[in-house]
Amino acid sequence: MRICFVCLGNIVRSPLAENLFAHVSEEKGVRDKYEVDSAGTSGYHVGEAPDARMRKVAREHGLKYSGRARQFQPEDFGRFDLIVAMDTENRRVLQQMASTPEQEEKIRLMREFDPQGGPNQPVPDPYYGGVDGFKKVFKIVERSVRGLLEALEGEEEV
């Protein structure tokens, strides 16, 4: 299964989700079943490394990662089976990009898989805040990717 995690700039939330999903699926011994990537709905940060503040918080939890930001492209609908948006605005932009009902059906919200989330709950963007926001986002994304993996491995309808 091919999964793309999507946020606004692809430097904070979506690369964290991509790398946490890879890490958690590796822990569970199912990493070879999944191809993961991330992208942004905007081109603001294309080519930039993930946000240093988020990588620092992740390192404190034993997760190291790198990468370069890229913008989500219409052809990504053909490359991925599941497209996971971090908030309703990212979902709206992706839905506008979708050219078929099948493409639109691939789009889900990250916190749908968070046991503490709910309908239309966003993964907040900590970009303009302090370190506490990054810590909060790490916990939300970790719960959500674990929930997503559990749903996929349980062969529930995702």
N, C-alpha and C positions, 0 to 999 in steps of 0.2 A: 504494500500500500504506500502510495506517495502522498505526503502531507506538506502543505505550505502554511506557515503561520504568518499572519499579516498584521502590522500596525501602521502608524502614520509614516515614520521615517526609517524604520528598519535598523534602529541603533539601540533600542532599550528593550521593549517588551517582546517583539517577535524573535529576535535572535536568542533571547533568554529562553523562550518557549522551545525553539528549535533545539537548542543544546540541552535543555533539561529533558526534553522528550528522548533525545538520543541517549542521554545518561541513564534515565529511568528504564528505558527499554533494554539497555545493555545489562543493567542490574537484574532485570527479570529474565534475561537469557533469550530475548526475542528481537534483538536489534536487527538481525538480518531480514526480518519481515517488513521493515519500514525504511523508506527513503524520506528524509526530512530536509526542509529548506525554509527560508523566511524571506519576506519582502516587505516593502513599504508601499502605501498607496500614493505617496508623494515622492518626488525626486530630490527633496531637500538635502539628503545626506548621502546620495549615491557615491560609492567608493570609499566611504568613511568606515573606520573600525567601530565596533560596538562601544557604547558609552562606557567610559572608564569607571564611573561610579557604580554602574550595574555590575560590571565585571568584578569590581572589588567586593561587593556584597556577595556575589556568586562564589568567589574564591573563599570567602569566609565560611561558606557551606560546602567546600570541597569541589566546586565546579569551576574548571578553567575553560575558557573558550575564546575564539577570535572570529575573524570573518570580515566581510566587507558588505556594506549596505547596497541593496539593489531595489529597483522599483518593480512592482508587480506589473506584468504585461498581459494583454488579452490571451496570448498563446499559452500562458500558464494554466488556463482552464483545461487545456488539453493534456498538460503534463502532470497534473495532480488529481488525485481521487477525492481529496478532502482539503478545503481551504478554510482555515480557522482564523477569524478576525478577532482582534483584541477588544473592540468596542463597537457600538452601533453605528458610529460615523464611518469607521473602516468598512463595516458590513454594507452600509448604504452605497459607498463608492464602488465596492466590488460588485454589488447587485446591478449598478448602473453599467458596469463594464461587461457583465454577462450578456451574451447574445442569444442564449437559448435557455429554456426552462431547466434543462439538464445541467447546464453550467451553474445556474442559480441555486439548484438543489445541493451543490457541493459546498456551499458557504454555510458555516456555523459560527457561533460565538464561543470564545474560549471558556467563559464562565458557565456555560451550559453543563460543563463537565466538572465544575467545582461543587463539592458537597455543601459549601457555604455560599454558593452563588444562587442564581435564579434567572428567570427570563429577562433578557436585555440588560443584565448586570455587566458593567464594563470592567476590564482590567484597567485601573486608573493609570494615567501617564504621569510618572514622577519627574519628568524632565526638568521642570522649573522649580522643583521643591528641594527639600533637604534629604539627607541620607535615610531618615525614617521612612520616607515614601518609597525609596528603593527597596528597603527591607520588607515593607508591606507587600509590594509588588512581587518580590521573590516568593514569598509564602503563597500568595494567590496563584501565581503561575505554577508553582510546584504542585499544589493541590489539584489544579486544573489538568495538568499533563498526566498526573497519576490517574485522575478520573477518566481522562480520555483513553489512556492505555487500557485501563480496566474495562471500559466499554468496548473497545476494539477487540480485546482478547476474550471477552465474554461473548463475543459475536452478537452483541446487541445491534439493533438498527442504529447506525450513526449517521 
